[in-house]
Amino acid sequence: MISILDNRHVRALLAPVQRPLLVMSCKVMLFNARVLARHSSGPEEYEALDYFLNGIFETMSDMELHSEALKCAEGLIEIDPADGANYYNRAQALYSLERYDDAVVSCEKGIEIDPASDASCLSWYLKGLALENLYRADEALASYEKALEMNPYYVEVWDARGGLLDEMGRLDEALECFDTAIGINPGYPRTWYSKGFALAQLHREEEAIRAYDESIKIDPFDTYAWLQRAHSLEDVGRYEEALNSYDAAITINVESSASWQDKAGLLFELGREAEAEECLEKAVSLEMRCLDEILWEDARVEASWAAVARRVLRPLIELFTRRSPSV
């Protein structure tokens, strides 16, 4: 069976396509899946359909069309219920839809089918994330440990395990996880950020600042790293540097109300009330504007989807149905 990682050109083909076309394509592919299953077609037809369904699944996931991605994942399972990776795909879509209990069940099914596969390692990781969202912390830790038994170099799992231990107040253990992840891949900015956040909670502010600096060195456009760096700089009395960090966060994302608000707080503390009030007014105006912008964008995007569908829906459906057997 073709791996989901081998479908980049399918995803490139579909990338400009918006919601109505993808939904229709998904329905066509699911119909074909049922026809193929009913007529016991040869392996080449199954492989072709699997290939396109995987491409559409990943494209829809990238575009955050998670309900449609779930339909594709179900189609993949219908084509090949013995492929554990298909249950991982379904779990990804369920997780994105915040159906965490169902995601856990789908991960477990994939692991049961092929416990030694790469997809099972991914499923243990995703199961841990879902269990975290269900507030089942001990089970989540056990899932992360299973993933690390299969792949001890899985940086994202070390980072997730450390983040959970941080939330549980086990900060020294969390730092051990972050240091392990950094030892494996010092170029992963999230772990430096996570380490800085844990150090700040232990009031090791200078070390936290150095960790944030490393994160920013790798990803200078991370607003949150600049914000947390500013907080730590405030805590050690380095106020001008803290203001510079807030300014950097605002430069990256001028629409971030949190950056304006936190900068206002520091300016008030420094007695610079006029500047503080300007920042606070900006923060409030951004919050008030948010809902109207979301509603306007929804209307604009719906109109765009309709135009794209009218233009390209028919030829793409013909492309996907070209190999379909007669019913």
C-alpha positions in Angstrom: 0.0 0.0 0.0 1.3 3.5 -0.8 2.3 5.5 2.2 0.5 8.7 3.1 3.8 10.4 2.9 4.1 9.7 -0.9 1.2 11.9 -2.0 2.9 15.3 -2.2 2.0 15.8 -5.9 -1.6 14.8 -5.3 -1.7 17.4 -2.5 -0.1 20.0 -4.8 -2.8 19.3 -7.4 -5.6 19.9 -4.9 -4.0 22.8 -2.9 -5.8 25.6 -4.8 -9.1 23.9 -4.4 -11.5 25.0 -1.7 -14.3 23.5 0.4 -17.1 22.6 -2.1 -14.8 20.9 -4.5 -13.1 18.9 -1.8 -16.4 17.8 -0.3 -17.7 16.7 -3.7 -14.4 14.9 -4.5 -14.6 13.1 -1.2 -18.1 11.9 -1.9 -17.0 10.6 -5.3 -14.1 8.8 -3.8 -16.2 7.2 -1.1 -18.7 6.0 -3.6 -15.9 4.5 -5.6 -14.6 2.8 -2.5 -17.9 1.1 -1.9 -18.2 0.1 -5.5 -14.7 -1.4 -5.5 -15.4 -3.3 -2.3 -18.7 -4.7 -3.6 -17.2 -5.8 -7.0 -13.9 -7.2 -5.5 -11.8 -5.3 -8.0 -8.1 -6.0 -8.5 -5.3 -4.6 -6.3 -4.4 -1.9 -8.8 -7.8 -0.2 -8.5 -7.6 -0.4 -4.7 -4.1 1.1 -4.8 -5.1 4.0 -7.1 -8.1 4.9 -5.0 -6.1 4.6 -1.8 -3.5 6.9 -3.3 -6.0 9.7 -4.2 -7.9 9.3 -0.9 -4.7 9.8 1.1 -3.9 12.8 -1.0 -7.3 14.4 -0.4 -7.2 13.4 3.3 -3.9 15.3 3.8 -5.0 18.3 1.8 -8.2 18.6 3.7 -6.3 18.2 7.0 -3.9 21.0 6.0 -6.9 23.2 5.1 -8.6 22.3 8.4 -11.6 20.7 6.7 -11.6 18.1 9.4 -15.2 16.7 8.9 -14.3 16.0 5.3 -11.0 14.6 6.3 -12.8 12.2 8.6 -15.0 11.0 5.7 -11.9 10.3 3.6 -10.3 8.4 6.5 -13.4 6.3 6.8 -13.2 5.6 3.1 -9.6 4.5 3.5 -10.6 2.0 6.2 -13.4 0.7 4.0 -10.8 0.0 1.2 -8.3 -1.6 3.6 -9.5 -2.3 7.1 -6.3 -4.2 7.8 -4.0 -1.2 7.5 -3.3 0.3 10.9 -2.2 3.6 9.4 -5.8 4.2 8.2 -7.0 4.2 11.8 -4.3 6.7 12.7 -5.6 9.0 9.9 -9.1 8.7 11.3 -7.8 9.4 14.8 -6.1 12.6 13.5 -9.4 13.9 12.1 -11.3 13.0 15.2 -8.7 14.7 17.4 -9.0 17.9 15.3 -12.8 17.7 15.7 -12.2 17.5 19.5 -13.8 14.1 19.6 -11.1 12.9 21.9 -12.7 9.7 23.2 -13.3 8.5 19.6 -9.7 9.4 18.7 -8.4 7.2 21.6 -10.5 4.3 20.3 -9.2 4.7 16.8 -5.6 4.9 17.9 -6.1 1.7 19.9 -7.6 -0.1 16.9 -4.6 0.8 14.7 -2.2 -0.2 17.4 -4.0 -3.6 17.8 -3.8 -4.3 14.1 0.0 -3.5 13.7 1.6 -2.9 17.1 5.2 -2.7 15.7 4.6 -0.2 12.8 5.6 3.4 12.5 1.9 4.3 12.5 1.5 2.6 15.9 4.2 4.8 17.3 2.4 7.9 15.9 -0.8 6.5 17.4 0.7 6.2 20.9 1.7 9.8 20.6 -1.7 11.0 19.4 -3.5 8.9 22.0 -1.4 10.6 24.7 -2.5 14.0 23.3 -6.1 13.0 23.3 -5.9 11.6 26.8 -4.4 14.9 28.0 -7.5 16.7 26.6 -9.6 14.2 28.5 -7.7 15.1 31.8 -6.4 11.6 32.1 -2.8 12.6 32.7 -1.4 9.3 34.1 -2.7 7.4 31.0 -1.4 10.1 28.7 2.1 9.8 30.3 1.9 6.0 29.8 1.0 6.5 26.1 4.0 8.9 25.6 6.3 6.3 27.3 5.0 3.6 24.8 5.8 5.9 21.9 9.3 6.6 23.3 9.9 2.8 23.8 9.3 2.5 20.0 11.3 5.6 19.1 13.5 7.1 21.8 14.5 9.9 19.4 10.9 11.2 18.9 11.5 14.9 19.9 7.9 15.9 19.8 7.0 13.2 22.3 9.7 14.2 24.7 8.4 17.8 24.4 4.8 16.7 25.0 5.7 14.5 27.9 7.7 17.4 29.4 4.8 19.8 28.9 2.4 17.4 30.7 4.8 17.0 33.6 5.0 20.7 33.8 1.2 21.0 34.0 1.3 18.4 36.8 3.8 20.5 38.7 6.6 18.0 38.2 9.0 20.6 36.9 12.3 18.9 37.5 11.1 15.9 35.5 9.8 18.2 32.8 13.2 19.8 32.5 14.8 16.4 32.1 12.4 15.7 29.2 13.2 19.1 27.6 16.9 18.6 28.0 16.7 15.1 26.4 14.8 16.6 23.4 17.3 19.3 23.0 20.1 16.8 23.1 18.4 14.9 20.2 17.6 18.0 18.2 18.8 21.4 19.5 17.2 23.1 16.5 13.6 22.4 17.6 12.4 25.8 18.9 9.3 24.6 20.8 11.4 22.7 23.3 13.6 25.7 24.1 10.4 27.7 24.7 9.0 24.9 26.9 12.2 24.8 28.9 12.2 28.5 29.4 8.6 28.4 30.6 9.4 25.6 33.2 12.5 27.5 34.4 10.5 30.7 34.9 8.1 28.8 37.1 11.1 27.7 39.2 12.1 31.4 39.4 15.3 30.6 37.5 14.6 33.7 35.3 18.1 34.2 33.9 18.2 30.6 32.7 14.7 31.0 31.3 15.8 34.1 29.4 18.6 32.2 27.8 16.3 29.4 26.8 13.9 31.9 25.2 16.9 33.4 23.4 17.7 30.1 21.9 14.1 29.6 20.8 14.0 33.0 19.2 17.4 32.4 17.5 15.8 29.4 15.7 12.4 31.0 15.2 12.6 34.8 15.4 8.9 35.1 14.5 7.5 33.3 17.5 5.3 35.9 19.3 4.9 33.8 22.4 8.6 33.4 22.9 9.1 37.1 22.8 6.2 37.6 25.2 7.5 35.1 27.8 11.0 36.5 27.4 9.5 40.0 28.2 7.8 38.6 31.3 11.1 37.1 32.6 13.0 40.3 31.9 10.4 42.2 33.9 10.8 39.8 36.8 14.6 40.5 37.0 14.1 44.3 36.6 15.4 44.6 33.1 12.5 46.8 32.0 13.8 48.4 28.9 14.8 45.0 27.5 11.3 43.8 28.4 9.8 46.7 26.5 12.0 45.9 23.5 10.7 42.3 23.6 7.1 43.5 23.7 7.8 45.7 20.7 9.3 42.7 18.9 6.2 40.7 19.5 4.0 43.6 18.3 6.2 44.0 15.2 5.6 40.3 14.4 1.9 40.4 15.0 0.5 43.9 15.4 -3.0 42.4 15.8 -2.0 40.6 19.1 -4.0 42.2 21.8 -2.0 40.3 24.5 1.2 42.0 23.4 -0.4 45.5 23.6 -2.0 44.7 27.0 1.2 43.3 28.6 3.2 46.3 27.3 0.6 48.6 28.8 0.9 46.9 32.2 4.7 47.4 32.3 4.4 51.1 31.2 1.9 51.7 34.0 4.3 50.2 36.5 7.0 52.5 35.1 4.8 55.6 35.5 4.5 56.2 31.8 0.8 56.5 31.9 0.1 58.3 28.6 2.0 55.6 26.6 0.3 52.9 28.7 -3.2 54.2 27.9 -2.4 54.3 24.2 -1.3 50.6 24.3 -4.4 49.7 26.4 -6.7 51.4 23.9 -5.1 49.5 21.1 -5.6 46.2 22.9 -9.3 47.0 23.6 -10.0 48.0 20.0 -8.4 44.8 18.7 -10.7 42.7 21.0 -13.8 44.6 20.0 -13.0 44.3 16.3 -12.4 40.6 16.3 -15.9 39.3 16.0 -16.9 41.6 13.1 -13.8 40.6 11.2 -14.5 36.9 11.6 -18.0 37.2 10.4 -16.9 39.3 7.3 -14.2 36.8 6.5 -16.6 33.9 6.6 -18.9 35.6 4.1 -16.0 36.4 1.8 -14.6 32.9 1.9 -18.0 31.3 1.2 -18.3 33.4 -2.0 -14.8 32.4 -3.1 -15.5 28.7 -2.5 -18.6 28.9 -4.7 -16.7 30.6 -7.6 -13.9 28.0 -7.4 -16.3 25.1 -7.4 -18.2 26.3 -10.5 -14.9 26.7 -12.4 -13.1 23.4 -11.6 -15.5 21.0 -10.0 -16.5 19.1 -13.2 -13.1 18.3 -14.7 -11.7 17.2 -11.4 -14.6 14.8 -10.7 -14.0 13.4 -14.2 -10.3 12.9 -13.3 -11.2 11.0 -10.2 -13.9 8.9 -11.7 -12.0 7.9 -14.9 -11.0 4.5 -13.5 -14.3 3.8 -11.7 -15.9 0.4 -12.7 -19.5 0.3 -13.9 -22.0 -0.3 -11.1 
